[in-house]
């Protein structure tokens, strides 16, 4: 099972403001432990964490799976499976 990474960028910076890495082996349990900021960002974007867990179980899915840019908020969220 691959790791799930959530990167939150603010103010158009090239380095993330926040990076959350959830190891694949604990992803199902980690669903309850995801930091509030990341959980809110996912929920606001209509992203279902259960679907991300299922994707991380597939060996043929790797790399960036979702990239959301909110230009007015100057915020970008990248979700990847690595």
PyMOL Python script that loads the backbone (N, CA, C, O; Angstrom):
from pymol import cmd

cmd.read_pdbstr("""\
ATOM      1  N   UNK A   1       0.840  -1.178   0.000  1.00  0.00           N
ATOM      2  CA  UNK A   1       0.000   0.000   0.000  1.00  0.00           C
ATOM      3  C   UNK A   1       0.886   1.242   0.000  1.00  0.00           C
ATOM      4  O   UNK A   1       1.840   1.335   0.773  1.00  0.00           O
ATOM      5  N   UNK A   2       0.568   2.178  -0.858  1.00  0.00           N
ATOM      6  CA  UNK A   2       1.370   3.395  -1.008  1.00  0.00           C
ATOM      7  C   UNK A   2       0.980   4.448   0.027  1.00  0.00           C
ATOM      8  O   UNK A   2      -0.086   4.382   0.639  1.00  0.00           O
ATOM      9  N   UNK A   3       1.881   5.428   0.205  1.00  0.00           N
ATOM     10  CA  UNK A   3       1.625   6.538   1.118  1.00  0.00           C
ATOM     11  C   UNK A   3       0.738   7.584   0.442  1.00  0.00           C
ATOM     12  O   UNK A   3       0.790   7.774  -0.773  1.00  0.00           O
ATOM     13  N   UNK A   4      -0.072   8.251   1.252  1.00  0.00           N
ATOM     14  CA  UNK A   4      -0.895   9.354   0.775  1.00  0.00           C
ATOM     15  C   UNK A   4      -0.256  10.651   1.250  1.00  0.00           C
ATOM     16  O   UNK A   4       0.055  10.801   2.431  1.00  0.00           O
ATOM     17  N   UNK A   5      -0.060  11.596   0.315  1.00  0.00           N
ATOM     18  CA  UNK A   5       0.518  12.897   0.671  1.00  0.00           C
ATOM     19  C   UNK A   5      -0.478  13.987   0.324  1.00  0.00           C
ATOM     20  O   UNK A   5      -1.078  13.989  -0.751  1.00  0.00           O
ATOM     21  N   UNK A   6      -0.639  14.914   1.260  1.00  0.00           N
ATOM     22  CA  UNK A   6      -1.482  16.085   1.045  1.00  0.00           C
ATOM     23  C   UNK A   6      -0.590  17.299   1.280  1.00  0.00           C
ATOM     24  O   UNK A   6      -0.035  17.476   2.364  1.00  0.00           O
ATOM     25  N   UNK A   7      -0.461  18.125   0.255  1.00  0.00           N
ATOM     26  CA  UNK A   7       0.369  19.326   0.351  1.00  0.00           C
ATOM     27  C   UNK A   7      -0.519  20.545   0.158  1.00  0.00           C
ATOM     28  O   UNK A   7      -1.300  20.623  -0.791  1.00  0.00           O
ATOM     29  N   UNK A   8      -0.386  21.486   1.071  1.00  0.00           N
ATOM     30  CA  UNK A   8      -1.171  22.715   0.998  1.00  0.00           C
ATOM     31  C   UNK A   8      -0.207  23.878   0.795  1.00  0.00           C
ATOM     32  O   UNK A   8       0.674  24.130   1.617  1.00  0.00           O
ATOM     33  N   UNK A   9      -0.397  24.576  -0.317  1.00  0.00           N
ATOM     34  CA  UNK A   9       0.444  25.722  -0.678  1.00  0.00           C
ATOM     35  C   UNK A   9      -0.377  26.991  -0.487  1.00  0.00           C
ATOM     36  O   UNK A   9      -1.564  27.015  -0.813  1.00  0.00           O
ATOM     37  N   UNK A  10       0.244  28.045   0.037  1.00  0.00           N
ATOM     38  CA  UNK A  10      -0.437  29.316   0.215  1.00  0.00           C
ATOM     39  C   UNK A  10       0.367  30.437  -0.425  1.00  0.00           C
ATOM     40  O   UNK A  10       1.591  30.366  -0.528  1.00  0.00           O
ATOM     41  N   UNK A  11      -0.338  31.461  -0.847  1.00  0.00           N
ATOM     42  CA  UNK A  11       0.267  32.667  -1.416  1.00  0.00           C
ATOM     43  C   UNK A  11       1.176  32.394  -2.611  1.00  0.00           C
ATOM     44  O   UNK A  11       2.192  33.064  -2.795  1.00  0.00           O
ATOM     45  N   UNK A  12       0.805  31.409  -3.416  1.00  0.00           N
ATOM     46  CA  UNK A  12       1.547  31.072  -4.636  1.00  0.00           C
ATOM     47  C   UNK A  12       3.010  30.727  -4.394  1.00  0.00           C
ATOM     48  O   UNK A  12       3.835  30.882  -5.295  1.00  0.00           O
ATOM     49  N   UNK A  13       3.343  30.265  -3.204  1.00  0.00           N
ATOM     50  CA  UNK A  13       4.722  29.888  -2.909  1.00  0.00           C
ATOM     51  C   UNK A  13       5.038  28.530  -3.516  1.00  0.00           C
ATOM     52  O   UNK A  13       4.147  27.703  -3.710  1.00  0.00           O
ATOM     53  N   UNK A  14       6.312  28.308  -3.814  1.00  0.00           N
ATOM     54  CA  UNK A  14       6.710  27.045  -4.435  1.00  0.00           C
ATOM     55  C   UNK A  14       6.870  25.925  -3.414  1.00  0.00           C
ATOM     56  O   UNK A  14       6.803  24.748  -3.769  1.00  0.00           O
ATOM     57  N   UNK A  15       7.080  26.280  -2.158  1.00  0.00           N
ATOM     58  CA  UNK A  15       7.183  25.282  -1.100  1.00  0.00           C
ATOM     59  C   UNK A  15       5.861  25.207  -0.347  1.00  0.00           C
ATOM     60  O   UNK A  15       5.225  26.233  -0.104  1.00  0.00           O
ATOM     61  N   UNK A  16       5.444  23.990   0.024  1.00  0.00           N
ATOM     62  CA  UNK A  16       4.160  23.868   0.722  1.00  0.00           C
ATOM     63  C   UNK A  16       4.193  24.502   2.106  1.00  0.00           C
ATOM     64  O   UNK A  16       5.213  24.479   2.795  1.00  0.00           O
ATOM     65  N   UNK A  17       3.051  25.070   2.498  1.00  0.00           N
ATOM     66  CA  UNK A  17       2.865  25.602   3.842  1.00  0.00           C
ATOM     67  C   UNK A  17       2.699  24.441   4.822  1.00  0.00           C
ATOM     68  O   UNK A  17       3.170  24.495   5.958  1.00  0.00           O
ATOM     69  N   UNK A  18       2.022  23.394   4.360  1.00  0.00           N
ATOM     70  CA  UNK A  18       1.774  22.208   5.168  1.00  0.00           C
ATOM     71  C   UNK A  18       1.910  20.978   4.287  1.00  0.00           C
ATOM     72  O   UNK A  18       1.410  20.962   3.163  1.00  0.00           O
ATOM     73  N   UNK A  19       2.581  19.948   4.784  1.00  0.00           N
ATOM     74  CA  UNK A  19       2.650  18.653   4.104  1.00  0.00           C
ATOM     75  C   UNK A  19       2.247  17.584   5.103  1.00  0.00           C
ATOM     76  O   UNK A  19       2.783  17.514   6.209  1.00  0.00           O
ATOM     77  N   UNK A  20       1.307  16.761   4.704  1.00  0.00           N
ATOM     78  CA  UNK A  20       0.858  15.666   5.555  1.00  0.00           C
ATOM     79  C   UNK A  20       1.130  14.374   4.799  1.00  0.00           C
ATOM     80  O   UNK A  20       0.659  14.196   3.676  1.00  0.00           O
ATOM     81  N   UNK A  21       1.884  13.480   5.407  1.00  0.00           N
ATOM     82  CA  UNK A  21       2.171  12.173   4.812  1.00  0.00           C
ATOM     83  C   UNK A  21       1.535  11.114   5.691  1.00  0.00           C
ATOM     84  O   UNK A  21       1.785  11.049   6.895  1.00  0.00           O
ATOM     85  N   UNK A  22       0.711  10.289   5.071  1.00  0.00           N
ATOM     86  CA  UNK A  22       0.061   9.210   5.802  1.00  0.00           C
ATOM     87  C   UNK A  22       0.567   7.898   5.219  1.00  0.00           C
ATOM     88  O   UNK A  22       0.259   7.575   4.072  1.00  0.00           O
ATOM     89  N   UNK A  23       1.341   7.133   5.995  1.00  0.00           N
ATOM     90  CA  UNK A  23       1.851   5.862   5.494  1.00  0.00           C
ATOM     91  C   UNK A  23       0.711   4.920   5.112  1.00  0.00           C
ATOM     92  O   UNK A  23      -0.292   4.809   5.817  1.00  0.00           O
ATOM     93  N   UNK A  24       0.889   4.258   3.996  1.00  0.00           N
ATOM     94  CA  UNK A  24      -0.141   3.357   3.493  1.00  0.00           C
ATOM     95  C   UNK A  24      -0.583   2.302   4.487  1.00  0.00           C
ATOM     96  O   UNK A  24      -1.761   1.949   4.538  1.00  0.00           O
ATOM     97  N   UNK A  25       0.352   1.796   5.278  1.00  0.00           N
ATOM     98  CA  UNK A  25       0.026   0.727   6.221  1.00  0.00           C
ATOM     99  C   UNK A  25      -0.942   1.175   7.307  1.00  0.00           C
ATOM    100  O   UNK A  25      -1.643   0.350   7.892  1.00  0.00           O
ATOM    101  N   UNK A  26      -0.986   2.466   7.578  1.00  0.00           N
ATOM    102  CA  UNK A  26      -1.872   2.950   8.638  1.00  0.00           C
ATOM    103  C   UNK A  26      -2.966   3.865   8.090  1.00  0.00           C
ATOM    104  O   UNK A  26      -3.668   4.526   8.856  1.00  0.00           O
ATOM    105  N   UNK A  27      -3.109   3.903   6.779  1.00  0.00           N
ATOM    106  CA  UNK A  27      -4.029   4.850   6.154  1.00  0.00           C
ATOM    107  C   UNK A  27      -5.463   4.679   6.631  1.00  0.00           C
ATOM    108  O   UNK A  27      -6.140   5.668   6.912  1.00  0.00           O
ATOM    109  N   UNK A  28      -5.932   3.454   6.728  1.00  0.00           N
ATOM    110  CA  UNK A  28      -7.313   3.248   7.147  1.00  0.00           C
ATOM    111  C   UNK A  28      -7.546   3.746   8.571  1.00  0.00           C
ATOM    112  O   UNK A  28      -8.586   4.342   8.854  1.00  0.00           O
ATOM    113  N   UNK A  29      -6.596   3.510   9.462  1.00  0.00           N
ATOM    114  CA  UNK A  29      -6.708   4.012  10.829  1.00  0.00           C
ATOM    115  C   UNK A  29      -6.459   5.515  10.845  1.00  0.00           C
ATOM    116  O   UNK A  29      -7.098   6.243  11.605  1.00  0.00           O
ATOM    117  N   UNK A  30      -5.544   5.978  10.019  1.00  0.00           N
ATOM    118  CA  UNK A  30      -5.163   7.386   9.998  1.00  0.00           C
ATOM    119  C   UNK A  30      -6.300   8.289   9.555  1.00  0.00           C
ATOM    120  O   UNK A  30      -6.280   9.491   9.819  1.00  0.00           O
ATOM    121  N   UNK A  31      -7.283   7.724   8.888  1.00  0.00           N
ATOM    122  CA  UNK A  31      -8.438   8.510   8.472  1.00  0.00           C
ATOM    123  C   UNK A  31      -9.007   9.281   9.660  1.00  0.00           C
ATOM    124  O   UNK A  31      -9.477  10.408   9.504  1.00  0.00           O
ATOM    125  N   UNK A  32      -8.966   8.688  10.819  1.00  0.00           N
ATOM    126  CA  UNK A  32      -9.479   9.323  12.030  1.00  0.00           C
ATOM    127  C   UNK A  32      -8.467  10.294  12.631  1.00  0.00           C
ATOM    128  O   UNK A  32      -8.815  11.099  13.494  1.00  0.00           O
ATOM    129  N   UNK A  33      -7.208  10.219  12.173  1.00  0.00           N
ATOM    130  CA  UNK A  33      -6.143  11.028  12.756  1.00  0.00           C
ATOM    131  C   UNK A  33      -5.684  12.181  11.871  1.00  0.00           C
ATOM    132  O   UNK A  33      -4.813  12.957  12.265  1.00  0.00           O
ATOM    133  N   UNK A  34      -6.265  12.296  10.678  1.00  0.00           N
ATOM    134  CA  UNK A  34      -5.849  13.352   9.752  1.00  0.00           C
ATOM    135  C   UNK A  34      -6.055  14.711  10.415  1.00  0.00           C
ATOM    136  O   UNK A  34      -7.120  14.969  10.976  1.00  0.00           O
ATOM    137  N   UNK A  35      -5.057  15.573  10.356  1.00  0.00           N
ATOM    138  CA  UNK A  35      -5.198  16.900  10.960  1.00  0.00           C
ATOM    139  C   UNK A  35      -6.430  17.640  10.439  1.00  0.00           C
ATOM    140  O   UNK A  35      -6.825  17.491   9.283  1.00  0.00           O
ATOM    141  N   UNK A  36      -7.014  18.426  11.308  1.00  0.00           N
ATOM    142  CA  UNK A  36      -8.250  19.144  10.995  1.00  0.00           C
ATOM    143  C   UNK A  36      -8.111  19.977   9.721  1.00  0.00           C
ATOM    144  O   UNK A  36      -9.030  20.011   8.902  1.00  0.00           O
ATOM    145  N   UNK A  37      -6.978  20.644   9.549  1.00  0.00           N
ATOM    146  CA  UNK A  37      -6.764  21.494   8.372  1.00  0.00           C
ATOM    147  C   UNK A  37      -6.858  20.678   7.085  1.00  0.00           C
ATOM    148  O   UNK A  37      -7.477  21.108   6.112  1.00  0.00           O
ATOM    149  N   UNK A  38      -6.244  19.506   7.088  1.00  0.00           N
ATOM    150  CA  UNK A  38      -6.264  18.660   5.893  1.00  0.00           C
ATOM    151  C   UNK A  38      -7.647  18.073   5.661  1.00  0.00           C
ATOM    152  O   UNK A  38      -8.123  18.030   4.527  1.00  0.00           O
ATOM    153  N   UNK A  39      -8.295  17.621   6.731  1.00  0.00           N
ATOM    154  CA  UNK A  39      -9.634  17.050   6.604  1.00  0.00           C
ATOM    155  C   UNK A  39     -10.615  18.089   6.074  1.00  0.00           C
ATOM    156  O   UNK A  39     -11.451  17.781   5.224  1.00  0.00           O
ATOM    157  N   UNK A  40     -10.515  19.318   6.574  1.00  0.00           N
ATOM    158  CA  UNK A  40     -11.388  20.389   6.102  1.00  0.00           C
ATOM    159  C   UNK A  40     -11.124  20.720   4.641  1.00  0.00           C
ATOM    160  O   UNK A  40     -12.054  20.945   3.865  1.00  0.00           O
ATOM    161  N   UNK A  41      -9.847  20.749   4.273  1.00  0.00           N
ATOM    162  CA  UNK A  41      -9.492  21.034   2.876  1.00  0.00           C
ATOM    163  C   UNK A  41     -10.065  19.971   1.949  1.00  0.00           C
ATOM    164  O   UNK A  41     -10.590  20.292   0.884  1.00  0.00           O
ATOM    165  N   UNK A  42      -9.967  18.712   2.348  1.00  0.00           N
ATOM    166  CA  UNK A  42     -10.520  17.627   1.535  1.00  0.00           C
ATOM    167  C   UNK A  42     -12.038  17.740   1.452  1.00  0.00           C
ATOM    168  O   UNK A  42     -12.614  17.643   0.368  1.00  0.00           O
ATOM    169  N   UNK A  43     -12.672  17.941   2.579  1.00  0.00           N
ATOM    170  CA  UNK A  43     -14.134  18.027   2.620  1.00  0.00           C
ATOM    171  C   UNK A  43     -14.648  19.195   1.785  1.00  0.00           C
ATOM    172  O   UNK A  43     -15.620  19.050   1.044  1.00  0.00           O
ATOM    173  N   UNK A  44     -13.998  20.352   1.903  1.00  0.00           N
ATOM    174  CA  UNK A  44     -14.396  21.531   1.135  1.00  0.00           C
ATOM    175  C   UNK A  44     -14.322  21.284  -0.364  1.00  0.00           C
ATOM    176  O   UNK A  44     -15.099  21.849  -1.133  1.00  0.00           O
ATOM    177  N   UNK A  45     -13.391  20.444  -0.771  1.00  0.00           N
ATOM    178  CA  UNK A  45     -13.201  20.160  -2.187  1.00  0.00           C
ATOM    179  C   UNK A  45     -14.062  18.986  -2.656  1.00  0.00           C
ATOM    180  O   UNK A  45     -14.018  18.606  -3.826  1.00  0.00           O
ATOM    181  N   UNK A  46     -14.846  18.415  -1.738  1.00  0.00           N
ATOM    182  CA  UNK A  46     -15.700  17.293  -2.100  1.00  0.00           C
ATOM    183  C   UNK A  46     -14.947  15.998  -2.292  1.00  0.00           C
ATOM    184  O   UNK A  46     -15.386  15.128  -3.044  1.00  0.00           O
ATOM    185  N   UNK A  47     -13.810  15.858  -1.616  1.00  0.00           N
ATOM    186  CA  UNK A  47     -12.974  14.665  -1.762  1.00  0.00           C
ATOM    187  C   UNK A  47     -13.288  13.679  -0.649  1.00  0.00           C
ATOM    188  O   UNK A  47     -13.258  14.025   0.532  1.00  0.00           O
ATOM    189  N   UNK A  48     -13.587  12.460  -1.036  1.00  0.00           N
ATOM    190  CA  UNK A  48     -13.929  11.396  -0.095  1.00  0.00           C
ATOM    191  C   UNK A  48     -12.665  10.637   0.302  1.00  0.00           C
ATOM    192  O   UNK A  48     -12.022  10.011  -0.540  1.00  0.00           O
ATOM    193  N   UNK A  49     -12.316  10.696   1.573  1.00  0.00           N
ATOM    194  CA  UNK A  49     -11.104  10.027   2.055  1.00  0.00           C
ATOM    195  C   UNK A  49     -11.161   8.521   1.831  1.00  0.00           C
ATOM    196  O   UNK A  49     -10.125   7.892   1.618  1.00  0.00           O
ATOM    197  N   UNK A  50     -12.348   7.937   1.875  1.00  0.00           N
ATOM    198  CA  UNK A  50     -12.476   6.491   1.633  1.00  0.00           C
ATOM    199  C   UNK A  50     -12.055   6.120   0.220  1.00  0.00           C
ATOM    200  O   UNK A  50     -11.455   5.067   0.004  1.00  0.00           O
ATOM    201  N   UNK A  51     -12.368   6.979  -0.739  1.00  0.00           N
ATOM    202  CA  UNK A  51     -11.947   6.741  -2.122  1.00  0.00           C
ATOM    203  C   UNK A  51     -10.426   6.827  -2.243  1.00  0.00           C
ATOM    204  O   UNK A  51      -9.813   6.057  -2.983  1.00  0.00           O
ATOM    205  N   UNK A  52      -9.826   7.758  -1.519  1.00  0.00           N
ATOM    206  CA  UNK A  52      -8.363   7.867  -1.531  1.00  0.00           C
ATOM    207  C   UNK A  52      -7.724   6.606  -0.958  1.00  0.00           C
ATOM    208  O   UNK A  52      -6.704   6.136  -1.461  1.00  0.00           O
ATOM    209  N   UNK A  53      -8.321   6.067   0.085  1.00  0.00           N
ATOM    210  CA  UNK A  53      -7.811   4.824   0.680  1.00  0.00           C
ATOM    211  C   UNK A  53      -7.867   3.697  -0.337  1.00  0.00           C
ATOM    212  O   UNK A  53      -6.913   2.932  -0.477  1.00  0.00           O
ATOM    213  N   UNK A  54      -8.980   3.594  -1.046  1.00  0.00           N
ATOM    214  CA  UNK A  54      -9.108   2.549  -2.073  1.00  0.00           C
ATOM    215  C   UNK A  54      -8.063   2.718  -3.171  1.00  0.00           C
ATOM    216  O   UNK A  54      -7.466   1.737  -3.614  1.00  0.00           O
ATOM    217  N   UNK A  55      -7.839   3.951  -3.612  1.00  0.00           N
ATOM    218  CA  UNK A  55      -6.826   4.205  -4.643  1.00  0.00           C
ATOM    219  C   UNK A  55      -5.435   3.818  -4.164  1.00  0.00           C
ATOM    220  O   UNK A  55      -4.638   3.283  -4.934  1.00  0.00           O
ATOM    221  N   UNK A  56      -5.139   4.085  -2.895  1.00  0.00           N
ATOM    222  CA  UNK A  56      -3.807   3.777  -2.379  1.00  0.00           C
ATOM    223  C   UNK A  56      -3.565   2.276  -2.306  1.00  0.00           C
ATOM    224  O   UNK A  56      -2.417   1.836  -2.248  1.00  0.00           O
ATOM    225  N   UNK A  57      -4.622   1.495  -2.307  1.00  0.00           N
ATOM    226  CA  UNK A  57      -4.501   0.033  -2.288  1.00  0.00           C
ATOM    227  C   UNK A  57      -4.150  -0.535  -3.663  1.00  0.00           C
ATOM    228  O   UNK A  57      -3.733  -1.689  -3.768  1.00  0.00           O
ATOM    229  N   UNK A  58      -4.315   0.257  -4.704  1.00  0.00           N
ATOM    230  CA  UNK A  58      -4.054  -0.212  -6.069  1.00  0.00           C
ATOM    231  C   UNK A  58      -2.596   0.054  -6.418  1.00  0.00           C
ATOM    232  O   UNK A  58      -2.116   1.182  -6.312  1.00  0.00           O
ATOM    233  N   UNK A  59      -1.905  -0.986  -6.831  1.00  0.00           N
ATOM    234  CA  UNK A  59      -0.473  -0.856  -7.115  1.00  0.00           C
ATOM    235  C   UNK A  59      -0.179  -0.049  -8.380  1.00  0.00           C
ATOM    236  O   UNK A  59       0.939   0.438  -8.547  1.00  0.00           O
ATOM    237  N   UNK A  60      -1.150   0.100  -9.265  1.00  0.00           N
ATOM    238  CA  UNK A  60      -0.905   0.814 -10.518  1.00  0.00           C
ATOM    239  C   UNK A  60      -1.206   2.313 -10.433  1.00  0.00           C
ATOM    240  O   UNK A  60      -1.065   3.022 -11.430  1.00  0.00           O
ATOM    241  N   UNK A  61      -1.613   2.800  -9.272  1.00  0.00           N
ATOM    242  CA  UNK A  61      -1.906   4.224  -9.097  1.00  0.00           C
ATOM    243  C   UNK A  61      -0.764   4.862  -8.326  1.00  0.00           C
ATOM    244  O   UNK A  61      -0.507   4.495  -7.179  1.00  0.00           O
ATOM    245  N   UNK A  62      -0.072   5.821  -8.947  1.00  0.00           N
ATOM    246  CA  UNK A  62       1.061   6.526  -8.345  1.00  0.00           C
ATOM    247  C   UNK A  62       1.066   7.970  -8.824  1.00  0.00           C
ATOM    248  O   UNK A  62       0.542   8.285  -9.892  1.00  0.00           O
ATOM    249  N   UNK A  63       1.662   8.837  -8.025  1.00  0.00           N
ATOM    250  CA  UNK A  63       1.831  10.237  -8.407  1.00  0.00           C
ATOM    251  C   UNK A  63       0.657  11.116  -8.004  1.00  0.00           C
ATOM    252  O   UNK A  63      -0.180  10.725  -7.190  1.00  0.00           O
ATOM    253  N   UNK A  64       0.609  12.306  -8.585  1.00  0.00           N
ATOM    254  CA  UNK A  64      -0.438  13.272  -8.268  1.00  0.00           C
ATOM    255  C   UNK A  64      -1.766  12.771  -8.818  1.00  0.00           C
ATOM    256  O   UNK A  64      -1.878  12.428  -9.995  1.00  0.00           O
ATOM    257  N   UNK A  65      -2.776  12.735  -7.940  1.00  0.00           N
ATOM    258  CA  UNK A  65      -4.094  12.301  -8.401  1.00  0.00           C
ATOM    259  C   UNK A  65      -5.088  13.463  -8.424  1.00  0.00           C
ATOM    260  O   UNK A  65      -6.055  13.444  -9.185  1.00  0.00           O
ATOM    261  N   UNK A  66      -4.843  14.472  -7.586  1.00  0.00           N
ATOM    262  CA  UNK A  66      -5.712  15.651  -7.567  1.00  0.00           C
ATOM    263  C   UNK A  66      -4.853  16.887  -7.308  1.00  0.00           C
ATOM    264  O   UNK A  66      -3.994  16.887  -6.426  1.00  0.00           O
ATOM    265  N   UNK A  67      -5.097  17.936  -8.087  1.00  0.00           N
ATOM    266  CA  UNK A  67      -4.442  19.223  -7.857  1.00  0.00           C
ATOM    267  C   UNK A  67      -5.514  20.299  -7.976  1.00  0.00           C
ATOM    268  O   UNK A  67      -6.121  20.476  -9.032  1.00  0.00           O
ATOM    269  N   UNK A  68      -5.737  21.010  -6.882  1.00  0.00           N
ATOM    270  CA  UNK A  68      -6.788  22.021  -6.834  1.00  0.00           C
ATOM    271  C   UNK A  68      -6.145  23.372  -6.563  1.00  0.00           C
ATOM    272  O   UNK A  68      -5.411  23.536  -5.589  1.00  0.00           O
ATOM    273  N   UNK A  69      -6.425  24.338  -7.431  1.00  0.00           N
ATOM    274  CA  UNK A  69      -5.909  25.690  -7.244  1.00  0.00           C
ATOM    275  C   UNK A  69      -7.073  26.647  -7.044  1.00  0.00           C
ATOM    276  O   UNK A  69      -7.979  26.721  -7.874  1.00  0.00           O
ATOM    277  N   UNK A  70      -7.039  27.374  -5.944  1.00  0.00           N
ATOM    278  CA  UNK A  70      -8.032  28.408  -5.687  1.00  0.00           C
ATOM    279  C   UNK A  70      -7.313  29.742  -5.781  1.00  0.00           C
ATOM    280  O   UNK A  70      -6.673  30.190  -4.830  1.00  0.00           O
ATOM    281  N   UNK A  71      -7.426  30.363  -6.934  1.00  0.00           N
ATOM    282  CA  UNK A  71      -6.662  31.572  -7.226  1.00  0.00           C
ATOM    283  C   UNK A  71      -7.042  32.740  -6.332  1.00  0.00           C
ATOM    284  O   UNK A  71      -6.172  33.499  -5.903  1.00  0.00           O
ATOM    285  N   UNK A  72      -8.329  32.896  -6.046  1.00  0.00           N
ATOM    286  CA  UNK A  72      -8.745  34.016  -5.199  1.00  0.00           C
ATOM    287  C   UNK A  72      -8.213  33.864  -3.776  1.00  0.00           C
ATOM    288  O   UNK A  72      -7.885  34.855  -3.123  1.00  0.00           O
ATOM    289  N   UNK A  73      -8.130  32.631  -3.301  1.00  0.00           N
ATOM    290  CA  UNK A  73      -7.598  32.385  -1.960  1.00  0.00           C
ATOM    291  C   UNK A  73      -6.080  32.257  -1.964  1.00  0.00           C
ATOM    292  O   UNK A  73      -5.450  32.185  -0.909  1.00  0.00           O
ATOM    293  N   UNK A  74      -5.498  32.229  -3.167  1.00  0.00           N
ATOM    294  CA  UNK A  74      -4.060  31.998  -3.321  1.00  0.00           C
ATOM    295  C   UNK A  74      -3.643  30.729  -2.584  1.00  0.00           C
ATOM    296  O   UNK A  74      -2.699  30.720  -1.793  1.00  0.00           O
ATOM    297  N   UNK A  75      -4.383  29.659  -2.873  1.00  0.00           N
ATOM    298  CA  UNK A  75      -4.152  28.386  -2.209  1.00  0.00           C
ATOM    299  C   UNK A  75      -4.191  27.257  -3.233  1.00  0.00           C
ATOM    300  O   UNK A  75      -4.973  27.283  -4.183  1.00  0.00           O
ATOM    301  N   UNK A  76      -3.329  26.265  -3.016  1.00  0.00           N
ATOM    302  CA  UNK A  76      -3.309  25.081  -3.878  1.00  0.00           C
ATOM    303  C   UNK A  76      -3.176  23.863  -2.984  1.00  0.00           C
ATOM    304  O   UNK A  76      -2.399  23.861  -2.030  1.00  0.00           O
ATOM    305  N   UNK A  77      -3.942  22.823  -3.302  1.00  0.00           N
ATOM    306  CA  UNK A  77      -3.870  21.560  -2.581  1.00  0.00           C
ATOM    307  C   UNK A  77      -3.511  20.475  -3.580  1.00  0.00           C
ATOM    308  O   UNK A  77      -4.165  20.328  -4.613  1.00  0.00           O
ATOM    309  N   UNK A  78      -2.461  19.711  -3.268  1.00  0.00           N
ATOM    310  CA  UNK A  78      -2.053  18.591  -4.129  1.00  0.00           C
ATOM    311  C   UNK A  78      -2.153  17.314  -3.298  1.00  0.00           C
ATOM    312  O   UNK A  78      -1.617  17.220  -2.194  1.00  0.00           O
ATOM    313  N   UNK A  79      -2.853  16.342  -3.864  1.00  0.00           N
ATOM    314  CA  UNK A  79      -2.976  15.034  -3.215  1.00  0.00           C
ATOM    315  C   UNK A  79      -2.297  14.025  -4.119  1.00  0.00           C
ATOM    316  O   UNK A  79      -2.620  13.920  -5.302  1.00  0.00           O
ATOM    317  N   UNK A  80      -1.360  13.286  -3.559  1.00  0.00           N
ATOM    318  CA  UNK A  80      -0.624  12.305  -4.357  1.00  0.00           C
ATOM    319  C   UNK A  80      -0.481  10.997  -3.608  1.00  0.00           C
ATOM    320  O   UNK A  80      -0.556  10.938  -2.380  1.00  0.00           O
ATOM    321  N   UNK A  81      -0.273   9.956  -4.386  1.00  0.00           N
ATOM    322  CA  UNK A  81       0.000   8.629  -3.843  1.00  0.00           C
ATOM    323  C   UNK A  81       1.415   8.284  -4.263  1.00  0.00           C
ATOM    324  O   UNK A  81       1.743   8.264  -5.449  1.00  0.00           O
ATOM    325  N   UNK A  82       2.250   8.012  -3.263  1.00  0.00           N
ATOM    326  CA  UNK A  82       3.674   7.755  -3.535  1.00  0.00           C
ATOM    327  C   UNK A  82       4.134   6.471  -2.901  1.00  0.00           C
ATOM    328  O   UNK A  82       5.302   6.103  -3.029  1.00  0.00           O
TER     329      UNK A  82
END
""", "prot")
cmd.dss("prot")
cmd.show_as("cartoon", "prot")
cmd.util.cbc("prot")
cmd.orient("prot")
